[in-house]
Amino acid sequence: MKPETKLILQTLGRYKGRYALGALGLAGSDVGQLVTPYLVGQVIDRLSAHHLDAHGVELYALGILACAVFTALSRLLWRQCVFGAGRFIECDLRERLYDHLKTLSASFFLDNKIGALMAHATNDVSAIRGVAGEGVMSGVDGLFMFIGSAGMMLGTVDWRLALAALAPMVFLPFASYGIGRRLHSSYRLVQDAFSVLSDRVQENIAGIRVVKGFVRETQQIAHFGETNEAYRRAYAHMARYDRAMDPTVSLLSGASFAIALGVGGHMVLAGQLTLGQYVAFNSFLAMLTWPMLAWGWVINILQRGSASAARLQALFDVRPEVADAPDAQAPEVKGHLSLRGLTFAYGPELPNALENISIEAEPGRVIGILGTTGSGKTTLANLLARLFNPPSGQVLLDGVDVLDWPLQQLRRAIAYVPQDSFLFSRTIRENIALEPEPHTEDEILESSRLAQLDGDVQ
């Protein structure tokens, strides 16, 4: 089983109770719709044979009304269950993605742009929600309606006419398979293009001061236009296959109606089929148009969802490079820091950012590190806090390799002021009290004073 298929099935499986109840609602709705044409055909035949009086017509009318009420209630049930499950799944997936991204190391975010990750949280998650909602509904309802309509045509009208009218549908699976394969690959390209587009927007909005300060608006607008056009071309390429499904279904459906008219008309003229049966048959045949359209739509939704699930699964498969060692312990922090020939590069093909750095910092000692831009000062700070993993045995705290320290305790022992300032979209108080533990007003004010921020805050 493909990983993306497994992801979709596992996600849907968590709400199997809702889907089971929704399937019952779908079955009830389809039964109500199928009984109505049968009753109409009975009324026509009995009226033609003068076997029905006004009271009988009223009873049939009440029966059709009862079917309509039953269908409406059943439809309400399945919409609540199936579409509701789709929204729950969308929420679960987005939360799972967010939680997973929070566990990944800083190196991951150097290699993956923020706009592209945002596209995963929006378009890809929504595409899987489409599978969980509209896809499940259309697939199950189309199957029920096809079986029910074909069964009513075969059992209550004439099996020869039914087989003749259903013959064009033999070609539907082959057409669907060919279109679906191309749709899957083209939709993957669309999502990749959308990721690039999202990243372009995110970078320009986040760096708007730089863009305006260097008067680069015209150039950035031109770059966005090129990216936007690339996305349009990718989507237009996908739309060729997307739009091919409906005409294909319409062609096969039209062929079925033409056969039904030709063969059924001759059977009525020859007395082999009553007018009421013929009317009912055409109603059942019209109902078969929905399953054919539904399957085309389902293939579209499934291919989009499968492509998005593959992109998400690739993210979920990424494991954090920086994580607690299996035997990580939590000794008491004393503050003796040792760097022993520290040499570090951000990648195997990149030059060393630090080379042969050795420092012994006793508790209470103050050391200032100076250097030009790009000399490795920020890299050194990142390695101490293990935002990136240093080489084994080259960075020690109290004689213990920082790779063996529990991450939470190591980082709690380090007061880290990053070079790039960042404020969350919260109040100043909430930005100071960033940790999840509750803090008193005095603690927040004291932190503000220690950071020499209290004057500005006041």
Beta strands, then each sheet from edge to edge (+ up, - down):
strand 1: 337-344
strand 2: 354-361
strand 3: 395-397
strand 4: 400-401
sheet 1: 2+ 1- 3+ 4-
end
